[in-house]
Each structure stands twice: as structure tokens, then as C-alpha cells.
């Protein structure tokens, strides 16, 4: 900025020097004319003076015009200088701002670079951890698959053992049931029960009504005898007694049913039986010397009875 000021000062001095030199030149020419014309008449000297005056005016005007032009140029240059100075200051300010921004960006870059390095280190550590975990996962997966295979094998073995246990349990229960039945059969045999086919039978030593006889059988864990075959019929006849059996039509007259609720399908009625109508609703063995020995009898009459106990009961 000092160079611009020095240039302006030099320019101003140059203008002033030029003006002084022009005036000095004009005056020298005038004096020379006057000196040259000392021998001329006064009239001629006056014309020369007027001419010199006109010339001086012309020179003055020229110089004034040049001065004004130079002054205008000076002012323009001054204005340009001020504008340049302003621009320079603005550029200085912008430069400072840019420098500040640059420094800030440099600082940020350094921070980002540090952060990047930190993140890269963390990423490498995480990658290492990930690879370790992947390896452990593969190992665990292998162990899991092995354990799953072992578990399936053990489960198969367990199911086989459970099946064997259940089979053994079933066999044990069957054997226990058979044992209990045999023990019961043995006990019943000791208590005058007679074994025939799959049942035990006992003939009473006293006489009661049909219903009382049935209740006695129920108390013994049995029921009045049910006859469904010729073999059972022959077995009952061999006791040669009048015996209540488990046959009645007390619910519906003429519809004979056994005490287990099943309808009579095979019968061994004596000739002319049943013939009692509503008064004789209970079945008994009477004509035991005949194959067909059944008779319908009044239920309240007193007779011996025969109980039947299934061995499987």
C-alpha cells in the first residue's frame, strides 16, 4: 500500500513540474519576442503583446485543461487506489478467515484421522473377536450336533427300555393277576368252591329267596350262576338240588335276562316251562335228572342256590 501512495505523490509532483515548465517556456518565448522587437514602433509592440497575451491565455487554458485531466486522472487513480485498498483489506480478511478455516479443517482432519485410526483399531479387534466367536460357534455347533446325536441315541435307547419296562410291567401285572386269581381260586377251593372251566362255583347249605340268594353271592364277590352252554347245564345238574340260578323276567314279563343284564339266548326249560306268568319270575334248576331242568318259580320261595365267580375277577 505504501507503493501506491508514493506513486500518487510522484505523479502530483510531475504535474506541478510540467505546469511550471510550460509557463516558463511560454514566458521565455514572450520575452524573446519583446527583446527582438525593441526597435519596432509602439503600435507593433502592442500587437505583439496582445498576441503574446492570447498565446498565454491559450497556453494557460491548455495547461488548465491538462491539469484538470491530470487531476481527474489523479482522482480516478485515488478512487481506484481506495477501491484496491478496500479490496486488499477484504482479501486480507478473507485470507485470515480462510486461514482460520484451513487451521480448523486441519485440526478436524487430525481429529478425524485419530478417530479413524482408533476405529480401525477397534474394527480389527472386533474382527478378531468375531473370528474367535465364529470358531467357538463352529466348535459349539459341532458339540451340539454330537450331543444331539447322542441324545437321539439315548432317547431311542430310553424308549426301547421304556417299551421293555412296559412289556415287563404288563407281564408282571398279568402274572400278578394270575397269581392272585390262583390264590383266590385256591382259597375258594379251600372254602368249598368248585372249579369248572373259567369259573368257581359254590352251592349253598341253606335255603333263601331268589333275591336273598343273589345278595349272598354278591357278598362273596360272585353272582348267581349264568348258564350259556350244555357243559355248564350238565355241571349244575350234577349237584342234584333245587337251585336258584341267575335268570329272571321280573323287569318285563316273558323277557328273561341273566343277572349281568344280557338276554337269555340258550335255554334248558323243562317241558311245559315257563308257565307261571306274573307269579313265577325267577329261574331255578328243578328236574336235575333231565337235560332240560329249568323251572320258573315264585321268587319269594326258599331254595338252595349256586354262586358263580369268574376266575378272572
KEFI-937014 format. One line per field, with one value per residue (C-alpha): x, y, z; residue number from 1; residue in three letters. Coordinates in steps of 0.05 Angstrom, whole numbers. Example, Ala and Ser with C-alpha at 12.3 -4.5 7.8 and 13.67 -1.06 7.14 Angstrom:
<nodes>
xx	(246/273)
yy	(-90/-21)
zz	(156/143)
i	(1/2)
aa	(ala/ser)
</nodes>
This chain:
<nodes>
xx	(0/59/80/12/18/89/65/10/58/107/50/27/99/106/42/65/134/102/58/117/160/104/94/169/173/117/147/215/184/147/208/247/195/195/270/273/223/255/269/197/145/100/40/75/97/26/1/57/37/-35/-12/31/-28/-72/-18/-10/-85/-84/-25/-59/-123/-85/-47/-112/-144/-83/-83/-157/-146/-88/-128/-185/-136/-108/-176/-192/-128/-142/-210/-180/-128/-182/-221/-158/-142/-212/-206/-139/-166/-224/-176/-135/-197/-218/-147/-149/-217/-193/-130/-174/-219/-158/-130/-197/-202/-131/-149/-213/-174/-124/-181/-216/-151/-142/-214/-204/-142/-180/-239/-193/-160/-229/-252/-190/-203/-276/-257/-210/-265/-314/-267/-255/-330/-342/-291/-323/-392/-369/-339/-403/-445/-404/-411/-485/-494/-454/-496/-559/-538/-522/-588/-626/-589/-602/-675/-681/-649/-694/-756/-734/-722/-789/-822/-787/-805/-878/-878/-847/-896/-953/-926/-915/-986/-1013/-972/-993/-1066/-1058/-1025/-1080/-1132/-1098/-1091/-1164/-1183/-1141/-1174/-1242/-1227/-1209/-1277/-1315/-1314/-1313/-1273/-1303/-1278/-1260/-1303/-1311/-1379/-1408/-1474/-1507/-1521/-1584/-1646/-1667/-1709/-1681/-1662/-1632/-1592/-1565/-1544/-1506/-1469/-1453/-1424/-1377/-1353/-1395/-1466/-1519/-1498/-1505/-1513/-1493/-1471/-1492/-1429/-1449/-1520/-1495/-1447/-1505/-1549/-1497/-1510/-1580/-1614/-1666/-1621/-1634/-1596/-1584/-1646/-1707/-1762/-1782/-1770/-1810/-1855/-1835/-1767/-1717/-1649/-1588/-1563/-1507/-1562/-1554/-1615/-1623/-1606/-1595/-1648/-1658/-1730/-1765/-1825/-1883/-1839/-1841/-1914/-1922/-1939/-1931/-1927/-1865/-1810/-1746/-1709/-1686/-1658/-1712/-1714/-1639/-1644/-1665/-1622/-1675/-1683/-1704/-1767/-1799/-1812/-1841/-1782/-1800/-1798/-1739/-1689/-1615/-1574/-1510/-1460/-1411/-1345/-1304/-1231/-1210/-1250)
yy	(0/48/37/64/126/141/135/186/235/228/238/302/329/312/351/411/409/403/463/505/485/502/570/583/563/610/667/656/659/724/757/736/766/831/834/821/876/933/971/966/1020/1020/1000/939/924/928/879/833/839/823/763/742/752/710/658/660/651/594/562/574/543/484/476/484/431/385/399/382/319/301/318/275/220/231/228/166/135/155/124/62/62/66/11/-30/-16/-38/-100/-113/-107/-152/-202/-197/-210/-267/-294/-292/-326/-378/-388/-397/-445/-481/-488/-512/-561/-584/-594/-631/-673/-691/-709/-749/-784/-800/-824/-865/-898/-912/-940/-982/-1010/-1025/-1055/-1100/-1120/-1133/-1173/-1215/-1224/-1242/-1294/-1323/-1325/-1356/-1410/-1422/-1423/-1476/-1516/-1508/-1526/-1589/-1605/-1591/-1637/-1691/-1682/-1682/-1748/-1777/-1751/-1783/-1848/-1844/-1826/-1887/-1930/-1898/-1911/-1982/-1990/-1958/-2005/-2064/-2039/-2031/-2100/-2128/-2088/-2116/-2186/-2173/-2148/-2207/-2255/-2219/-2222/-2296/-2307/-2270/-2309/-2374/-2355/-2335/-2399/-2438/-2401/-2412/-2485/-2488/-2456/-2509/-2472/-2520/-2502/-2513/-2483/-2410/-2403/-2425/-2449/-2457/-2488/-2461/-2503/-2465/-2441/-2369/-2329/-2312/-2241/-2261/-2315/-2265/-2217/-2273/-2287/-2213/-2210/-2267/-2228/-2270/-2275/-2327/-2376/-2358/-2418/-2407/-2478/-2550/-2565/-2513/-2541/-2612/-2585/-2552/-2613/-2657/-2625/-2656/-2600/-2548/-2488/-2415/-2391/-2320/-2317/-2272/-2236/-2191/-2127/-2147/-2208/-2260/-2228/-2270/-2239/-2260/-2222/-2190/-2156/-2200/-2233/-2308/-2338/-2411/-2444/-2510/-2505/-2568/-2589/-2540/-2487/-2429/-2429/-2386/-2319/-2259/-2302/-2341/-2294/-2328/-2387/-2449/-2518/-2568/-2630/-2642/-2713/-2685/-2647/-2593/-2579/-2505/-2483/-2415/-2406/-2354/-2310/-2308/-2384/-2413/-2456/-2472/-2430/-2435/-2377/-2367/-2329/-2316/-2335/-2270/-2228)
zz	(0/11/-62/-86/-41/-66/-138/-126/-94/-153/-202/-168/-168/-242/-259/-220/-252/-322/-309/-285/-345/-394/-364/-363/-437/-456/-417/-448/-518/-499/-471/-531/-577/-537/-537/-610/-624/-584/-647/-671/-665/-603/-644/-669/-598/-573/-625/-606/-533/-549/-588/-531/-484/-528/-532/-457/-448/-497/-460/-394/-419/-446/-382/-342/-385/-378/-304/-298/-338/-295/-233/-258/-272/-203/-171/-211/-190/-119/-123/-154/-100/-47/-81/-87/-15/5/-39/-9/61/42/13/76/117/71/74/150/150/101/142/204/166/140/210/235/178/192/265/246/197/251/298/244/227/301/304/241/269/334/296/252/314/344/279/277/349/334/273/315/367/312/283/352/365/297/313/382/349/300/357/397/337/327/401/397/337/373/435/394/361/429/456/399/410/485/471/425/479/531/490/479/553/569/520/551/620/599/570/633/674/634/641/715/723/684/726/789/767/751/817/854/815/831/904/905/869/919/976/947/937/1010/1024/985/918/858/796/728/663/678/740/811/838/907/927/989/1050/1068/1031/1016/968/899/918/985/949/899/955/988/923/915/985/965/903/856/828/815/762/688/641/568/547/552/593/645/646/659/712/750/745/779/847/846/884/870/857/843/781/756/710/718/678/736/696/635/639/588/574/611/627/664/725/683/640/579/547/551/483/502/547/581/603/627/587/594/625/637/657/718/685/731/794/776/753/776/745/781/767/787/744/752/726/659/610/608/681/686/720/732/806/853/872/946/955/994/956/954/904/866/861/803/809/747/758/723/773)
i	(1/2/3/4/5/6/7/8/9/10/11/12/13/14/15/16/17/18/19/20/21/22/23/24/25/26/27/28/29/30/31/32/33/34/35/36/37/38/39/40/41/42/43/44/45/46/47/48/49/50/51/52/53/54/55/56/57/58/59/60/61/62/63/64/65/66/67/68/69/70/71/72/73/74/75/76/77/78/79/80/81/82/83/84/85/86/87/88/89/90/91/92/93/94/95/96/97/98/99/100/101/102/103/104/105/106/107/108/109/110/111/112/113/114/115/116/117/118/119/120/121/122/123/124/125/126/127/128/129/130/131/132/133/134/135/136/137/138/139/140/141/142/143/144/145/146/147/148/149/150/151/152/153/154/155/156/157/158/159/160/161/162/163/164/165/166/167/168/169/170/171/172/173/174/175/176/177/178/179/180/181/182/183/184/185/186/187/188/189/190/191/192/193/194/195/196/197/198/199/200/201/202/203/204/205/206/207/208/209/210/211/212/213/214/215/216/217/218/219/220/221/222/223/224/225/226/227/228/229/230/231/232/233/234/235/236/237/238/239/240/241/242/243/244/245/246/247/248/249/250/251/252/253/254/255/256/257/258/259/260/261/262/263/264/265/266/267/268/269/270/271/272/273/274/275/276/277/278/279/280/281/282/283/284/285/286/287/288/289/290/291/292/293/294/295/296/297/298/299/300/301/302/303/304/305/306/307/308/309/310/311/312/313)
aa	(unk/unk/unk/unk/unk/unk/unk/unk/unk/unk/unk/unk/unk/unk/unk/unk/unk/unk/unk/unk/unk/unk/unk/unk/unk/unk/unk/unk/unk/unk/unk/unk/unk/unk/unk/unk/unk/unk/unk/unk/unk/unk/unk/unk/unk/unk/unk/unk/unk/unk/unk/unk/unk/unk/unk/unk/unk/unk/unk/unk/unk/unk/unk/unk/unk/unk/unk/unk/unk/unk/unk/unk/unk/unk/unk/unk/unk/unk/unk/unk/unk/unk/unk/unk/unk/unk/unk/unk/unk/unk/unk/unk/unk/unk/unk/unk/unk/unk/unk/unk/unk/unk/unk/unk/unk/unk/unk/unk/unk/unk/unk/unk/unk/unk/unk/unk/unk/unk/unk/unk/unk/unk/unk/unk/unk/unk/unk/unk/unk/unk/unk/unk/unk/unk/unk/unk/unk/unk/unk/unk/unk/unk/unk/unk/unk/unk/unk/unk/unk/unk/unk/unk/unk/unk/unk/unk/unk/unk/unk/unk/unk/unk/unk/unk/unk/unk/unk/unk/unk/unk/unk/unk/unk/unk/unk/unk/unk/unk/unk/unk/unk/unk/unk/unk/unk/unk/unk/unk/unk/unk/unk/unk/unk/unk/unk/unk/unk/unk/unk/unk/unk/unk/unk/unk/unk/unk/unk/unk/unk/unk/unk/unk/unk/unk/unk/unk/unk/unk/unk/unk/unk/unk/unk/unk/unk/unk/unk/unk/unk/unk/unk/unk/unk/unk/unk/unk/unk/unk/unk/unk/unk/unk/unk/unk/unk/unk/unk/unk/unk/unk/unk/unk/unk/unk/unk/unk/unk/unk/unk/unk/unk/unk/unk/unk/unk/unk/unk/unk/unk/unk/unk/unk/unk/unk/unk/unk/unk/unk/unk/unk/unk/unk/unk/unk/unk/unk/unk/unk/unk/unk/unk/unk/unk/unk/unk/unk/unk/unk/unk/unk/unk/unk/unk/unk/unk/unk/unk/unk/unk/unk/unk/unk/unk)
</nodes>
